[in-house]
Amino acid sequence: MIICYCFQVTKEEIESRIANGETLAGIRATTGLGYGCGGCASLAERAWGVESASEAANGSSPRAVGVKIFP
């Protein structure tokens, strides 16, 4: 199932990478998830959790960029 149509990021890819210890912020940084139109950003946060305290502290939080979240 495609989660991010802008960058063709699939649910399976996200879940596999999370299972291998990657953070959502790391996945976003390497795939572009949430950085195109922004429509998938809130879905990803709801499905796979928000950033950790360390991600928020170092500025790698998804909220640290100017992504418009569509309802």
Order of alpha helices (4+ residues) and beta strands (2+ residues): beta-beta-alpha-alpha-alpha-alpha
